[in-house]
Amino acid sequence: MTHRQTYFFALIFLATVTACVVPGLATPTAPSLFAPTTDPSRLETMVAETVSAAIAETEQARPEGKEAGKGKFGGNNAGGY
């Protein structure tokens, strides 16, 4: 192997190592604006609001004139018919 090939492979190796190492370096990050809460009452409030929103959206999507859980023939539709 000639000196020119040795320098070329050394340069390629150095570039490869640098490309793998540099993205992994630790960098300071800005503090998160939406950090998780540790307040249990706030967490309960967030869960309650989410459930309320889901119920409201479900009621809006329900077709008019049908009761919840009633199938085409008025049964509970447990048999899939």
C-alpha positions as a Markdown table, in Angstrom:
| # | Residue | x | y | z |
|---|---|---|---|---|
| 1 | Met | 0.0 | 0.0 | 0.0 |
| 2 | Thr | 1.4 | 3.4 | -0.9 |
| 3 | His | 1.6 | 6.4 | 1.4 |
| 4 | Arg | -1.1 | 8.1 | -0.6 |
| 5 | Gln | -3.6 | 5.2 | -0.1 |
| 6 | Thr | -2.7 | 5.1 | 3.6 |
| 7 | Tyr | -3.4 | 8.8 | 4.0 |
| 8 | Phe | -6.7 | 8.5 | 2.1 |
| 9 | Phe | -7.9 | 5.6 | 4.3 |
| 10 | Ala | -6.8 | 7.4 | 7.4 |
| 11 | Leu | -8.8 | 10.5 | 6.3 |
| 12 | Ile | -11.9 | 8.4 | 5.5 |
| 13 | Phe | -11.5 | 6.6 | 8.9 |
| 14 | Leu | -11.2 | 10.0 | 10.7 |
| 15 | Ala | -14.2 | 11.4 | 8.9 |
| 16 | Thr | -16.3 | 8.3 | 9.8 |
| 17 | Val | -15.3 | 8.4 | 13.5 |
| 18 | Thr | -16.1 | 12.1 | 13.6 |
| 19 | Ala | -19.5 | 11.6 | 11.9 |
| 20 | Cys | -20.4 | 9.0 | 14.5 |
| 21 | Val | -19.1 | 10.8 | 17.6 |
| 22 | Val | -20.2 | 14.4 | 17.1 |
| 23 | Pro | -24.0 | 13.8 | 16.9 |
| 24 | Gly | -23.7 | 11.9 | 20.2 |
| 25 | Leu | -22.1 | 14.7 | 22.1 |
| 26 | Ala | -24.1 | 16.2 | 25.0 |
| 27 | Thr | -25.4 | 19.7 | 24.3 |
| 28 | Pro | -27.2 | 21.9 | 26.7 |
| 29 | Thr | -30.9 | 22.1 | 25.9 |
| 30 | Ala | -33.5 | 24.6 | 26.8 |
| 31 | Pro | -35.8 | 23.7 | 29.7 |
| 32 | Ser | -39.0 | 22.1 | 28.7 |
| 33 | Leu | -42.1 | 24.4 | 28.9 |
| 34 | Phe | -44.4 | 21.4 | 29.3 |
| 35 | Ala | -42.6 | 19.5 | 32.1 |
| 36 | Pro | -44.6 | 16.7 | 33.6 |
| 37 | Thr | -46.5 | 17.6 | 36.7 |
| 38 | Thr | -46.0 | 16.0 | 40.1 |
| 39 | Asp | -49.1 | 17.6 | 41.7 |
| 40 | Pro | -51.6 | 14.7 | 42.0 |
| 41 | Ser | -54.6 | 17.0 | 42.1 |
| 42 | Arg | -53.6 | 18.7 | 38.9 |
| 43 | Leu | -53.1 | 15.3 | 37.3 |
| 44 | Glu | -56.6 | 14.3 | 38.4 |
| 45 | Thr | -58.0 | 17.5 | 36.9 |
| 46 | Met | -56.2 | 16.8 | 33.6 |
| 47 | Val | -57.6 | 13.2 | 33.5 |
| 48 | Ala | -61.1 | 14.4 | 34.3 |
| 49 | Glu | -61.0 | 17.1 | 31.6 |
| 50 | Thr | -59.7 | 14.6 | 29.0 |
| 51 | Val | -62.5 | 12.1 | 29.9 |
| 52 | Ser | -65.1 | 14.9 | 29.7 |
| 53 | Ala | -63.9 | 15.9 | 26.3 |
| 54 | Ala | -63.9 | 12.3 | 25.0 |
| 55 | Ile | -67.5 | 11.8 | 26.2 |
| 56 | Ala | -68.6 | 15.1 | 24.6 |
| 57 | Glu | -67.0 | 14.1 | 21.2 |
| 58 | Thr | -68.6 | 10.6 | 21.5 |
| 59 | Glu | -72.1 | 12.1 | 22.1 |
| 60 | Gln | -71.6 | 14.4 | 19.1 |
| 61 | Ala | -70.7 | 11.5 | 16.8 |
| 62 | Arg | -73.6 | 9.3 | 17.9 |
| 63 | Pro | -76.4 | 9.1 | 15.3 |
| 64 | Glu | -79.7 | 10.8 | 16.2 |
| 65 | Gly | -82.7 | 8.7 | 17.2 |
| 66 | Lys | -80.7 | 5.7 | 18.6 |
| 67 | Glu | -80.2 | 4.9 | 22.2 |
| 68 | Ala | -76.7 | 3.9 | 23.4 |
| 69 | Gly | -76.2 | 0.2 | 23.1 |
| 70 | Lys | -79.3 | -0.5 | 21.1 |
| 71 | Gly | -78.9 | -2.3 | 17.7 |
| 72 | Lys | -81.1 | -2.2 | 14.6 |
| 73 | Phe | -83.8 | -4.4 | 16.2 |
| 74 | Gly | -83.7 | -2.7 | 19.7 |
| 75 | Gly | -81.7 | -5.4 | 21.4 |
| 76 | Asn | -78.3 | -5.1 | 23.0 |
| 77 | Asn | -76.7 | -6.5 | 19.8 |
| 78 | Ala | -74.7 | -9.0 | 21.8 |
| 79 | Gly | -75.0 | -11.7 | 19.2 |
| 80 | Gly | -73.7 | -9.6 | 16.4 |
| 81 | Tyr | -77.0 | -9.7 | 14.5 |
